[in-house]
Amino acid sequence: MGSISCCLLLALALLSLRAAAARKCDLQGLWRNELGSNMTLSALDAAGTFSGSYHTAVAATNKQILVSPLQGAQQHPNAKGQPTFGFTVQWQFADSTTAFVGQCFVDRRGKEMLETMWLLWEEVPSHRDAWKATR
């Protein structure tokens, strides 16, 4: 009896791992990061593009932080279902734009996670000042 329940348990564990691994990332929906920022992404269209909004919880400004529009594209989903993507945010409260690139991952439990890098470019008065425009 002990070996049957052990095999059954192992089979269930393997099935749940296989189901989680088979799950594909879906960018559509509400995403939150560890700093309290959140974004909402629309469904992908046939070309792999999407739109949405970003509400940052972190900004170097004294102005009121406003929800800002974003536009992006996802690489065509591959067999692994963990696609790369990129999007830009046009900040409504600052003279800057941020570009994000990253990949969507699904862990063993089926939890989706976005891993990204970003580059912000702030408007500067002249070409001579371009060196201080990025963060």
C-alpha positions in Angstrom: 0.0 0.0 0.0 2.9 2.4 0.8 4.5 2.0 -2.6 1.2 2.5 -4.4 0.4 5.8 -2.6 4.0 6.9 -3.1 3.7 6.2 -6.8 0.4 8.0 -7.0 1.8 11.0 -5.2 4.7 11.1 -7.5 2.5 10.8 -10.5 0.3 13.7 -9.3 3.3 15.8 -8.6 4.7 15.1 -12.1 1.3 15.9 -13.7 1.0 19.2 -11.8 4.6 20.2 -12.8 3.9 19.2 -16.4 0.7 21.3 -16.3 2.5 24.3 -14.9 5.3 23.9 -17.5 2.8 23.7 -20.3 1.1 27.0 -19.1 2.0 29.9 -21.3 2.5 33.5 -20.2 -0.4 35.8 -21.0 0.6 39.5 -20.8 -3.0 40.6 -20.7 -4.3 41.8 -17.3 -3.1 43.7 -14.2 0.5 43.5 -13.2 2.1 44.9 -10.0 5.8 45.2 -9.1 7.5 45.1 -5.7 7.6 48.9 -5.5 3.9 49.3 -5.8 3.7 50.4 -9.4 1.0 48.7 -11.5 0.1 48.4 -15.2 -2.8 47.1 -17.1 -2.2 45.4 -20.5 -4.8 44.8 -23.2 -5.0 41.5 -25.2 -2.5 41.0 -28.0 -3.8 41.7 -31.5 -3.0 39.5 -34.5 0.3 41.3 -35.0 1.4 40.8 -31.4 0.9 44.4 -30.3 -0.8 45.6 -27.2 -1.6 48.8 -25.3 -2.4 49.7 -21.8 -1.7 52.0 -18.9 1.1 52.4 -16.3 0.8 53.9 -12.8 4.2 54.3 -11.2 4.6 54.5 -7.5 8.2 55.8 -7.9 9.0 59.1 -9.6 11.6 61.9 -9.2 9.0 64.7 -9.4 7.0 67.0 -7.2 4.1 66.9 -9.7 1.1 64.7 -9.2 1.8 61.2 -10.6 -0.8 60.4 -13.3 -1.7 57.1 -15.0 0.2 57.1 -18.3 -0.4 55.3 -21.6 1.8 52.5 -23.0 2.3 50.8 -26.3 4.1 47.5 -26.9 4.8 44.4 -28.8 5.3 40.7 -27.8 7.5 38.4 -29.8 5.4 35.6 -31.3 4.9 33.0 -28.6 7.3 30.0 -28.9 6.8 26.4 -27.8 8.1 27.2 -24.3 5.4 30.0 -23.9 7.8 32.4 -22.2 7.9 35.3 -24.7 10.0 38.4 -24.9 8.3 41.8 -25.2 8.9 45.5 -25.1 6.8 48.6 -24.5 7.2 52.3 -24.1 5.4 54.6 -21.5 4.7 58.2 -22.4 4.6 59.8 -18.9 1.7 62.2 -18.5 3.3 64.1 -15.6 6.9 64.5 -16.9 8.8 65.4 -20.1 10.2 61.9 -20.4 9.6 58.5 -22.0 10.6 55.1 -20.7 11.3 52.0 -22.8 11.0 48.6 -21.1 12.2 45.2 -22.5 11.8 41.8 -20.9 10.5 38.3 -20.8 7.5 36.7 -19.2 8.2 33.5 -17.1 6.0 30.9 -15.6 7.4 29.2 -12.5 6.7 25.6 -11.4 3.6 26.6 -9.5 2.2 28.3 -12.6 2.8 31.9 -11.4 3.5 34.3 -14.2 6.3 36.9 -13.7 7.7 39.7 -15.8 11.4 40.3 -15.7 12.3 43.7 -17.3 15.0 46.3 -17.8 14.1 49.9 -18.5 15.7 53.1 -19.8 14.2 56.5 -19.2 15.0 59.5 -21.4 14.2 62.9 -20.0 13.9 66.0 -22.2 16.9 68.3 -21.9 17.4 71.8 -23.3 20.1 71.0 -25.8 22.2 68.3 -27.5 25.1 69.3 -25.2 23.0 68.1 -22.3 22.0 64.7 -23.8 24.5 62.9 -21.5 22.3 63.7 -18.5 19.0 62.7 -20.1 19.1 59.0 -19.3 18.5 57.0 -16.2 
